[in-house]
Amino acid sequence: MHVMAGILRDAQGRVLLAQRPEGKHLAGSWEFPGGKREPGERPQDALARELREELGIHIDPVDGMPLIRVPWRYGERDLLLDAWQFTRWVGIPDSLEGQALHWTLPSAARLAGLAPADRPILQAIRLPPLYAITPADAIAGQIELWQARVEAALARGVRLIQLRFPRWPIEQVRKLAARLQPRAMACDACLLLNGDIDGARLLGPGVGAHLTSSQLLTLTHRPLPWTQLIGASCHDEAQLTESARIADFATLSPVAPTGSHPDAVTLGWSSFAAMAETAALPVYALGGMTPGHVDEARRHGGQGVAGISAFW
């Protein structure tokens, strides 16, 4: 089943959510408005029809921007949730099918209150296009140096940063995260600890965890609350499938050759696109990426790009 979802964003940056009424599947859950595409109908035309029938508004399909496509399974039913963003429409959204409507800033929306297939859409709205990862060869004890570097990155507008310091004692990484936490929260940014779920749980909001691909296989449920972000490292389609059970987003690598592994087998953009298409969560391209590759990643179905050396 191909289901279209419309993300309507007003001048204040708010998005419109609709509540599923009593008697329907997942009654009481919130979702982005839209509905099922009919056979032979163009996706954008289906969304325009559904928003007209559901909300009484008129959109021009050419004004829409694709955001994310979420393959999902509810019981025995498979669906593809195809989300498009709009900032222009004609009319005032009104409840024509008895559903409650609510305008909210994406940062204020409760992930736990959304229908499960709609949660990746909200995360795709929230997540930035750049994901900076600290270099693995950073010398232990350089807390002041890296505090200054991360604060400078926050000042430049970077809003998602992984603190990956394999040479450091775990207490030093946590100390650095605790120092940066107030500044990150003030910027509406997020710091992620590499593999350290307990540290993220200890520090709380503003700090999440980025899981290794091997960690994914050991987890049966989400290890942090919805208020703390979880990322996952993936290298193939099977790992992307696993990450959708646990994480809010994934990195997929290596897309291109890197300075540290110039001879490694790479995915290339075509394989990245094919795998991202199957993923039920936002995916960042990693490996040989620079901030200048964001548009390329978006054209191939990615959330954006993640990187190390080029981001510092």
N, C-alpha and C positions, 0 to 999 in steps of 0.2 A: 504494500500500500504506500503510495507516494503522497505524503501530507505536507502541505505548504504552511509556513509560519511567517507572520509579518511582525517585524520589530519596528514599531512606530516610535520615533524619538522626537520629543517636542523641543522648543527653544531653550528650555531649562536642562536639557539632557536626560529627561525622564523617559522611561519606557512604559508602555501600556501592557498590563497583565489582565487576563480574564480568568475567572474562577469556574471550574467545571461544575455544573449544577447537579442537584440530587437526581439520582436515577441513572447517571452516566458512569462509565468506567472512570475510576480515580476521582469520584465526586469529592469536591472540596479542595482539590489541588489547583494551584494556579498554573497558567500556561500562557504562551504567546498566542494571540488570536490567529485564526486561519482554519484550514480544513483540507479535506481530501481532494486530490486532483482527479478529475473524471477522465475516462479513456479518450485519447486523442486531443486532449486539452493541453495547450502550452502551459508550463509551470507558472510563468508570471501571470498569464491570463486567469489561471485557476485561483491564484492568490488574490487578484483584483476582484474576482467574483465572490470569493469567500468573505473578504473584508467588507464588500458592499452588502452582502446578505446578513452578516453577523453584526456589523457596526454601523452600517449606513453611510460609509465614507467611500470616496472614489480616489483611487490611486492610478497614476500613469505607470504601467509596468516598466517603462524604460528608465524611470527615476530610481528603481531599486538597485541596491548593491548586494551581491551575494555575501553571506557571512559564514555559514557553516552548514554542512549536510551531515546529519546524525543518523546512522543506521541503528535501529533499536528493535528489541523483541519484547513484547508484552505477552507472556504465556506462549501460546502457539501462533501468535500473530506477529509477522515481521513488518516493519514499516521503515520508511526513509523520511526523516523530518528535515525538510529543506527550508532553511531560514534566510530571509532577505530583509535588509534594512531600508527604511524610508524616513525621510525628514520632511516630506511634502505630501499633502493630501487635501482633498476638498471635502468639507463637512466637519462636523463635530462627532467624534466616536460616541455611539450610544448603544445601550444594551438592547438588541432586537431579539435575542433568543433567551432572555431570562437570566443571563450570566452576570455576576458582579464584575465590575471593572475597577482597576486601581492603577493610577499613575505613580511610579516610584523611580528614584534614582537607582541605577544598577547596583551601586555599592550598598544600598539600604535593603535590597530585596533579600528575602530569606531563601537560601537554596533548599533547605529542608522542606519548605512549603510548596516547592514546584513539583510538577509531574516529573518523574525521573528522566524522561527523554528531553525535557526542556532545560535541565540543569546545565548540560554542555553549552547550550545556546547562551545562557546568562554568563557562563564563564568566558565564552568567546567575546562577549561584549565587554566584560571587565578587564580581560587580560591585555597587556600592552603588546606592541609589535616586536619589542626588543627584550631579550633575556640575556643578561650578562653573567658570566661564570668566571670566578676568580681563577688565576693560573695555579696549576697543581704543584709547581716548583717553588712557591712562596716559602721563604725561610721561616721556621718556627720562631715565635716571639715578636714578630713584626706587627704587633697589635696597633700601635699608634700610626704606623705607615698605612696599614690597610683601612683603618678607620678613616683617615684623611682621604684615601682613594675612593672608598665607597661613598663618603659624604659628597665628594666632588661629582661622582656619577649621579647621585640623587639630584644634585644641583643642576646637572645637564639635562635632567628629565628622565633618566632611567628609572623604571618603576618595578622591575623584577630582577633580583640579584641572588645568585646562588653562592653561598660561602663554602667553597670547596678547598679545604686546606689539608690534604692527606699527610703532610709532614708535621702538622701541629698536634699537640695533645688536645683531646676533645674539650677539655676545660677551657683552653685558650680560645677555641672557636666559639664556644658558648659565651665567653666573656666579651668577645668582640661583638657578637650578635646582641647581647644585652646593652652594650654601649650604643649601638646603632638603632636599636628598636624604637626609642621615642622619636627620633628624626624620621625613620621610615614611616611610622604611623602618621606623623604630621604631614607627610607627603602623599599619603594614601598609597604607599609602596609596600612591597613584601620582600622579606629576606627568607631564603630557604637554606636549611642546613643539609649538607650532603649526607644522606643516609642516617641521620641522627633523629629518629622519631622521638626518643625520650627527651632530648634537648629541646625540640620544638614544643613538646607537651609541657615541659617545665617553664619555658619562656612565655608561651601563650600567644594572644593575638599579635599580628604583625610579623610573626615568624612561622614558617612552615617547614616542610621537609621535602627534599628531592630524593626519590628512591632509586636504587640501582636495579637493573633488570633481574638480578638474582634475588633481591629482596621481594620483588613482586610475587615470586613463586612461593614465598613462605607466608604470605598474608591471605587470610580468608575474608577479611572485612576492612573497612576504612579505619586506619589507626589514629586519626585525628578528627576533631569536630569539624563541621562544615565551615566554621569561622576561620580555620587555618588551612592554607593552600597546600596541596600535595602535587608534586611533579614526579615524573617517572622517565627513566632512560630506556629507550627502545631502539632495536636494530632490525626488527622484522615485523611482519603482520601479526604473528602469534603474540608477541610481546605487547603490541598495541591493543590487541583484544583483552589481554590480561590487565593492562593499565586502566582500561575503561571501568573495570570493577572497583578500582581503588583510588585512582588519581583524578585530579581536575584538569591536567594537561600532560602532554608527553613531549619529549624531544626524540627526533628520529635521525639517526646518524649511521655512517658518515655520508653526507650528500656529495661532498667534493673533497679532493685531496687536502690534507692539512700539512703544516710545516713539521709537526711532530711525527706524523705517519704518512709520508708522501707516497708510499707504495701500497697502502691499504686499498682493498677493493671498495669502491664507492657505489652508492646507489644511483647517482645522477637524478636529474629533476623528474624524468618520466617515471621511474620507480618510486620516487618520493611521492609523486602525485597519486599514483595507483594505491599506495599504502595509506596515505592520508585520507583517501576517499572511503576506505573501509573502516576508519577509526571513529569511534563514538565519543571523541573528545578533541579539543584543540591540539594541534601538533606544530611544534617549532622545528624548522630545519636547522641541523647542527652539523658542523664539519666543513671547514673552509669558508665559513660565512662571515660577512661583514655587515654593518648596518645598511650598506648600500644594496644588499640583496633582498630587502623586505618586500619590495614590489614583486620580485621574481617568485618569492615564496608564496605570496598571496595569490598570484596567478596559478600556482600549482596546488592550491587548496590548503596552504599552511596558514597558521595564525601569525607567523612572523619568523624571525631568525634568532637563534641562540649562538653565542660565540664566546671565545676566551680572549686571545691576544688582541684582536682587532677592536675589542670593546673597552680596553683600558688605555 
